[in-house]
Amino acid sequence: MSEASCIPGRLIELSQHAGAANMAMDEALLNSVAAGAPPTLRFYVWKRPTLSLGYFQPLAEAKAWAEQTGVTFGDAGEVDLVRRSTGGGAILHDAELTLSLTLPMNVSDTGAREATYRNVHESIADELKALGVDAKPFRTLGVGAVERERDSAAMSSPASKRDEPFLCFQRRTDEDLIVSGYKVLGSAQRRTKGALLQHGSLLWSVSRFADVLPGMQQLAGRRLDLDGFVRGLQQRLQRSFGIDWQSGALLPSEQAAADQIVTQRYANSDWTTKR
């Protein structure tokens, strides 16, 4: 698709923030795009290692994991703890790349939601292939792939199974990307009236707090260029969605909303300990 036929979109380039701020920015963007802001693509990393609990996960599971691994949470500890607004298993965000894509969308358009999920993952797989890394959706591997969870804090019911691993990257769902038997990419969606947020985590390198999960650099056996990967992926997502991503930033009103959301939710112990 030519740039002339693309609709305008906003690109928030790779930046680093604390866990609570990252979650709040995604939520503020979801609300803003639903109210008429342009489609927004954001790339980010994490200021400190952060464990994000799925919306429905009990806090007790995080405490049990921390006891088993010797990890300590909080400002005085090694790892921050937040609760996401999307479902699924816990994610240890450390040496990873996170992408959030926020699009205007009718909440009832299930086909568009599924297409968005798959198109993002296909774009990432194609860009990894350009780096010489073969990543395939779990559903294509012929090992009994299961249907992907449809993550939504507002509409999903708690469907976690007691026998599922605690960490999301030890689970497998249909569209997860797999390299050499290891999951390297998982995503979740949240929808609201008028917009859809999809955020996804790509394990770029192994974390010392979850050393059973190799990242892209370990699986590729060499150092990979993160900035180059992000540039290439941006171009693929432009072609896939027909959106001309132009560099921008959060509006002052969006930043103010994100700051308020941090206080009300993601840095609020009542939100984190609600389950």
Buried (B, 14 or more C-beta within 10 A) or exposed (E): EEEEEBEEBBBBBBEEBBBBBBBBBBBBBBBBBBEEBBBBBBBBBBBBBBBBBBBBBBBEBBEEBBEEBEBEBEEEEBBBBBBBBBBBBBBBBBBBBBBBBBBBBEBEEEEBBBEBBBBBBBBBBBBBEEBEBEBEBBBEEEEEBEEBBBBBBEEBEEEBEEEEEBBBBBBBBBBBBBBEEBBBBBBBBBBBEBBBBBBBBBBBBBBEBBEEBBBBBBBBEEEBEBEEBBEBBBEBBBBBBBBBBEEBEBBEEBBEBBBEBBEEBBBBEEBBEEB
